[in-house]
């Protein structure tokens, strides 16, 4: 078995995709995370990888590699992707954001032509840390102006569940803004 066979096996394994999706809360990083971890895996000793493949431990090892790369603040992936952008030390939250707390979820504030672009950028950055399904529901409600009933019908889940999930993301965003000051 060659290194190429092992890397192809990991790359085409659908279980691996599901685990990466579960580990990474930011859907925009899933592809980068997978490729980065495959590259890291390629640096390992071939005999070690073949031994893990034969014993059935290769997938577990790869999932742990993904988890470490995504969560460890000292990992190369975390430094390059996760800690960049809005959550880096260079991101500044302006004090005047608090004035929008009561109206933050009104359509005119979130509209793409909003005057305070910093607020929209902040909300987008916060949403990257929330659960992907909840973020989809939240976006449909506040960015696409869909009703709870429309969202409920689209996903096939109850009105109350949709409402609660959207409310939890809304509270998460508000709490994050309050703590970011």
C-alpha positions, 0 to 999 in steps of 0.5 A: 500500500502506498501513501497515495492509496492511503491519502486517496482512501481518506479523501474519498471516505464519506465518514471523514467528511461527516466528522469534519463537518461535525468538528468544524463549526465554520462551514467556510473552513471545511474544505480547507480543514480537510485538505490541510489535514490530508497534507499533515497526514502525508508527512507521517511515516508510511509504515505507521500509516499502513499499520493504522490502516490495517488495524482499522485505526487510521480513521480515528487517527485522522479525526483526532488530527482534524480535531487537534488542528481545528481546536488547538491554538498552537496548530498550523491550521488554527493559526492560519485559518481559524485565528485570522479575520474577525477574531484576530487581535487586529479586529476592533469592535467600535464602542458605538455598536451597542446603540444597535442592540435593540434594533440589530435584527431589524431588516434595515440594519442587516440589509446589505446596504446598511450604513454601519458595515462594521456591525454587519461584519461583526454579526457575520463573524459571530455567526461563524461560531454558531451551529450551521443549521441554526445559522441557516435558520437565522439567515433565512429569517433575518437576511432573506425575510422568511417567516417562521412558517416558511422556514418550518415548511422548508426544513420540515421541522415544527414552527416552535423548534424553528423559533427556538433555534433562531432565538438561541442564535439571536441571543448568542449574537447579542451576548457575543456583542456585549462581551466583545466590547 
